[in-house]
Structure formats: C-alpha cells, structure tokens
Amino acid sequence: MQKNEQARRKFLKQLGLTGMALPFLGNSALAEETENAPIKRLILIEHPDGINPEHWFPTGTETDFTLPSMTEPFNLVKEQCVFLEGINLGGGLAGHGAYSGLWRGQTTGISIDQYFAEKWRGLTDVSSLVHKASDIYSGTRSLAYDSFGTLIPALVNPLSLLDKIYTNSDIESRTYNNLEESKRRLTTIGQDLETLMQEEQSNNLLFKSHEKALNDVLDALNAKTEETTAINMDQWKEDFEATATAGGLTSRSESRWNGNAILADNAAFELMSGLHEDAIVTALKYDRTRVINYSYGTDTWDFYLKCEDGNSYPYHNAGHDMGQGHIETRKVTSRRVANLIKTLKETNDIYGQPLLDSTLVVYACEIGHASNHTNKNAPFILAGAGLEGGRYLNYNGVLWNKVLVSIANILGDDLTIFGSADSEGGGLDGLV
C-alpha cells in the first residue's frame, strides 16, 4: 500500500511538471508541452507608379461588391481579402518619392516590417527578407528602413535570396529534440502509471483513462516525429537553381552589369517574380523568416510587361496614359499577388498549419492616381492572419498610419501610433 501511495504521488507530481491537469482530457492536455505560442508572420508587397481609382476600387456594399478590371484577378481569393479605399498618405510625402514612407508612416524612422523583425529577432535564423523582383538601382530604392531610419538595400537576384534562406542542416532539429524529450517524459509517466495500477489500483477507471490518453498522445508524438525528421530544403534548392539557370540566371551578383543584365531585363520579369515568390513561400514554410518586404519594381522605370492581351506595355508611362496598357499592367501584378495568397492558403508550414492562417499579407501602392501622382486614396488590400475577408471598407480620407497600426494590432501588438503623421493615433475602425 505504501509503495502504491509513493508511486501515486510521483505520478501526480510528474503530471504537474508536464502541464497536465486532472482529469486528463486526451490529446489537448499536453498543449503547453507540445505546442508553441501561435506564430505570426508578415508580408508587405508594393507595386510602384500608381493606379486608376475607377478601375481599382470595388463598387457595392461592404460584403456585396464587384471588383473592376485592375483588381478582377483577386476574385480568385476574394473571400480571403479586405479591400480598403479612402486611405491617404501625408506627412510630407509626395509623388513617386512617397514610396520611402509607405511602410513608415512618415519620412523618417523604422518601417513596420523591421519593427517586427526586431521584435521577433531570434525566433528564426533570418530576421527578414527585403527584395524586389526587378530593379535598375541595385536595391537602393528599397522600402525597408531599420531602427535608425537607415535604408536596407533590397536584394534583386533570386539566387541571393536562396543563399540567405537555404540551410543544409536539419532545420527541424530543435523541434525534433523537443518532441523526443516530451516522449521520454511521457514514457516515464506511463511506466509509473503502470506500477500504480498494479494490484488493488488495476481497476481504477480514472487511471485507465489516463493510460489511454497517454498512449494517444505518444502515438501523436510518434507520428509528428516521423514528419519532422524527413524535412529538408535540398530538393527545393536544386529545383530553384535549375529554374534560374534555365532562365539564364547564373551569376549571384547583385549588380546588373558585367553580363548580369537579366536583373533588369523586361523579358525576364515573369521568371524573376516567379522565383521571388517561390522564395517567399519557401522561407515562410520552413520558418526561415517571418518578415518579408517585397516590391515588384522601381518607380519611374519603364520596364515593359507582357500582358494577357498579348501586348507589352511600359509600366510607368502606361500610368500617365491611363489607358488599356495601364489596366493590363496592373492586372499582371494583381494576379501575381492573388496567386501568392492562394498558394499561402494551400501550403502548410513545417508545423502542419496553413501559411495564410498565420501570415498577414498587405498589398499596397503609394500613389492613388497614376496620372496626377497624388498620394491620396492609396490602395491597400489585406489578407490572412485570421482577418475576416470578403469585405470592402471605405474610410473616406483617413491617414495611412492607421493601416500600419492595424497591421501591428492584427499581429498581436498593442501599438496605438506608428509614424508621426497621424497625431490622433489608433487603427482602422471595423477592420478587426
């Protein structure tokens, strides 16, 4: 009897050490032991050179609306997206140069992506990715700024992204070791429970339920271990390099000179943007980073995009004309972002969760009217991270700082002010 009482005390003590409570509630009882805090991720995406409001913003009500030509591709993921209208940039930002404050809420200071890169530093091996699909300025017109307000150059070469996020080590080793430790502790508890159930305790229904629950959790952990031990990035790296090489990208230099003109080649836009988007999904999937600042190009540069109507149009000057070329070029980037959101929805991370569930995607442009270069009524589209989609919200002229504050709030930060342009503070009413 004394032996059983000692075993019982030891067993109950170990239950406490593993975060379990009586009565044991099946697989959920080890949540604190086997699950981490919810992961949050952020992707900022920009396209330069403005929009045509008539062809960009929805018509209709908050939940019953129609997307016009420039945003029509978002019908693919309409129920995951929130479309914002009536957001103004201010604080001294003007024209094309407003890109420098799009993610800062002012003309100086840190950008919202780097705010989270600093906040989440150490959670991943790579604090953030800053990159552009196409650029003639060697990344010097980046949209990311560190805590000193210093510009962080954008990577343009997809192979530079590969080198930054790839690792040949077991990226799941830490998780694997945690799982093995949990299994060891549960096995020890199970052995003590078996001892406790001997003799007069063998018919104790409560202990039998504990035994079954312990076995269920062990089975789940064994399955999880099998999943994690098989994960690596080698095949992805091989496929990524093969795609780049086949497309003519062989140099890892960030300079577009010395035989590396593909970095600024109009004809290579689809290849380059495809590789950049692949790197985004992979970096998040393998939890290499949780913060991304990405742009499709650089303001005022007339790279020609091949469009769905079979023609190629100059991205910048098409905006001045505000004609069919303007519509078609913006549809190109809208479709790419919509497809990226769809991919995030359909892709699980290494922890088995859909990427879009944990990832806030924000797509924007700093110019609200391509022809007159106004920074009023700048377009913003948000998706993911638990945000209720299928909505169109018109804010009738509030400052974009409220969007940045809302980004922080959605990601679990209680910021009330970001940037100095909006002295009132606060986020967007009704967004969350």
ChimeraX attribute file (.defattr): number of C-alpha atoms within 10 A of each C-alpha:
attribute: neighborCount
match mode: 1-to-1
recipient: residues
	/A:1	9
	/A:2	7
	/A:3	9
	/A:4	18
	/A:5	11
	/A:6	12
	/A:7	18
	/A:8	17
	/A:9	13
	/A:10	16
	/A:11	20
	/A:12	17
	/A:13	13
	/A:14	17
	/A:15	18
	/A:16	12
	/A:17	12
	/A:18	18
	/A:19	13
	/A:20	20
	/A:21	13
	/A:22	11
	/A:23	11
	/A:24	19
	/A:25	14
	/A:26	17
	/A:27	17
	/A:28	13
	/A:29	19
	/A:30	20
	/A:31	13
	/A:32	12
	/A:33	15
	/A:34	19
	/A:35	11
	/A:36	9
	/A:37	7
	/A:38	6
	/A:39	15
	/A:40	19
	/A:41	24
	/A:42	26
	/A:43	21
	/A:44	21
	/A:45	21
	/A:46	24
	/A:47	22
	/A:48	22
	/A:49	29
	/A:50	29
	/A:51	28
	/A:52	21
	/A:53	17
	/A:54	12
	/A:55	18
	/A:56	21
	/A:57	25
	/A:58	25
	/A:59	14
	/A:60	11
	/A:61	12
	/A:62	14
	/A:63	13
	/A:64	11
	/A:65	14
	/A:66	16
	/A:67	19
	/A:68	18
	/A:69	17
	/A:70	25
	/A:71	24
	/A:72	18
	/A:73	21
	/A:74	25
	/A:75	16
	/A:76	14
	/A:77	18
	/A:78	20
	/A:79	14
	/A:80	23
	/A:81	24
	/A:82	22
	/A:83	24
	/A:84	23
	/A:85	23
	/A:86	19
	/A:87	24
	/A:88	22
	/A:89	26
	/A:90	22
	/A:91	16
	/A:92	10
	/A:93	20
	/A:94	18
	/A:95	17
	/A:96	19
	/A:97	16
	/A:98	24
	/A:99	26
	/A:100	22
	/A:101	25
	/A:102	26
	/A:103	28
	/A:104	27
	/A:105	29
	/A:106	24
	/A:107	21
	/A:108	16
	/A:109	19
	/A:110	23
	/A:111	28
	/A:112	26
	/A:113	29
	/A:114	25
	/A:115	18
	/A:116	20
	/A:117	24
	/A:118	14
	/A:119	12
	/A:120	17
	/A:121	16
	/A:122	11
	/A:123	14
	/A:124	15
	/A:125	15
	/A:126	17
	/A:127	19
	/A:128	25
	/A:129	26
	/A:130	23
	/A:131	29
	/A:132	29
	/A:133	26
	/A:134	28
	/A:135	26
	/A:136	18
	/A:137	16
	/A:138	19
	/A:139	23
	/A:140	14
	/A:141	20
	/A:142	24
	/A:143	28
	/A:144	29
	/A:145	24
	/A:146	17
	/A:147	14
	/A:148	9
	/A:149	14
	/A:150	13
	/A:151	19
	/A:152	18
	/A:153	18
	/A:154	24
	/A:155	24
	/A:156	31
	/A:157	31
	/A:158	28
	/A:159	23
	/A:160	15
	/A:161	20
	/A:162	21
	/A:163	11
	/A:164	16
	/A:165	22
	/A:166	19
	/A:167	15
	/A:168	9
	/A:169	10
	/A:170	14
	/A:171	20
	/A:172	20
	/A:173	13
	/A:174	10
	/A:175	16
	/A:176	18
	/A:177	12
	/A:178	15
	/A:179	21
	/A:180	15
	/A:181	14
	/A:182	19
	/A:183	20
	/A:184	13
	/A:185	16
	/A:186	20
	/A:187	15
	/A:188	14
	/A:189	21
	/A:190	19
	/A:191	14
	/A:192	19
	/A:193	23
	/A:194	16
	/A:195	17
	/A:196	23
	/A:197	19
	/A:198	11
	/A:199	10
	/A:200	10
	/A:201	16
	/A:202	13
	/A:203	11
	/A:204	11
	/A:205	10
	/A:206	11
	/A:207	18
	/A:208	16
	/A:209	15
	/A:210	18
	/A:211	19
	/A:212	14
	/A:213	18
	/A:214	24
	/A:215	17
	/A:216	14
	/A:217	20
	/A:218	20
	/A:219	14
	/A:220	12
	/A:221	18
	/A:222	14
	/A:223	11
	/A:224	16
	/A:225	19
	/A:226	11
	/A:227	15
	/A:228	19
	/A:229	14
	/A:230	9
	/A:231	14
	/A:232	18
	/A:233	16
	/A:234	13
	/A:235	8
	/A:236	15
	/A:237	20
	/A:238	10
	/A:239	11
	/A:240	17
	/A:241	17
	/A:242	14
	/A:243	15
	/A:244	19
	/A:245	13
	/A:246	10
	/A:247	13
	/A:248	13
	/A:249	21
	/A:250	16
	/A:251	18
	/A:252	15
	/A:253	16
	/A:254	17
	/A:255	19
	/A:256	19
	/A:257	11
	/A:258	8
	/A:259	11
	/A:260	18
	/A:261	14
	/A:262	22
	/A:263	26
	/A:264	23
	/A:265	16
	/A:266	18
	/A:267	14
	/A:268	19
	/A:269	21
	/A:270	16
	/A:271	18
	/A:272	26
	/A:273	21
	/A:274	18
	/A:275	21
	/A:276	26
	/A:277	19
	/A:278	17
	/A:279	23
	/A:280	25
	/A:281	19
	/A:282	22
	/A:283	24
	/A:284	25
	/A:285	21
	/A:286	21
	/A:287	21
	/A:288	22
	/A:289	25
	/A:290	29
	/A:291	30
	/A:292	24
	/A:293	25
	/A:294	26
	/A:295	26
	/A:296	20
	/A:297	27
	/A:298	26
	/A:299	18
	/A:300	13
	/A:301	17
	/A:302	16
	/A:303	22
	/A:304	19
	/A:305	22
	/A:306	18
	/A:307	16
	/A:308	11
	/A:309	9
	/A:310	8
	/A:311	12
	/A:312	17
	/A:313	21
	/A:314	17
	/A:315	25
	/A:316	23
	/A:317	19
	/A:318	22
	/A:319	25
	/A:320	18
	/A:321	12
	/A:322	16
	/A:323	11
	/A:324	12
	/A:325	22
	/A:326	24
	/A:327	22
	/A:328	24
	/A:329	24
	/A:330	28
	/A:331	21
	/A:332	18
	/A:333	19
	/A:334	19
	/A:335	18
	/A:336	19
	/A:337	21
	/A:338	23
	/A:339	17
	/A:340	20
	/A:341	25
	/A:342	16
	/A:343	17
	/A:344	24
	/A:345	19
	/A:346	12
	/A:347	18
	/A:348	18
	/A:349	18
	/A:350	18
	/A:351	17
	/A:352	12
	/A:353	15
	/A:354	17
	/A:355	26
	/A:356	26
	/A:357	18
	/A:358	23
	/A:359	25
	/A:360	24
	/A:361	24
	/A:362	22
	/A:363	21
	/A:364	22
	/A:365	23
	/A:366	34
	/A:367	30
	/A:368	27
	/A:369	24
	/A:370	25
	/A:371	18
	/A:372	12
	/A:373	19
	/A:374	20
	/A:375	25
	/A:376	21
	/A:377	27
	/A:378	25
	/A:379	25
	/A:380	21
	/A:381	18
	/A:382	24
	/A:383	26
	/A:384	24
	/A:385	20
	/A:386	15
	/A:387	19
	/A:388	15
	/A:389	18
	/A:390	18
	/A:391	20
	/A:392	24
	/A:393	18
	/A:394	16
	/A:395	15
	/A:396	12
	/A:397	14
	/A:398	19
	/A:399	26
	/A:400	30
	/A:401	32
	/A:402	25
	/A:403	23
	/A:404	27
	/A:405	24
	/A:406	24
	/A:407	23
	/A:408	22
	/A:409	16
	/A:410	19
	/A:411	19
	/A:412	10
	/A:413	13
	/A:414	12
	/A:415	15
	/A:416	16
	/A:417	20
	/A:418	28
	/A:419	24
	/A:420	17
	/A:421	21
	/A:422	18
	/A:423	11
	/A:424	12
	/A:425	17
	/A:426	19
	/A:427	24
	/A:428	20
	/A:429	10
	/A:430	7
	/A:431	17
	/A:432	12
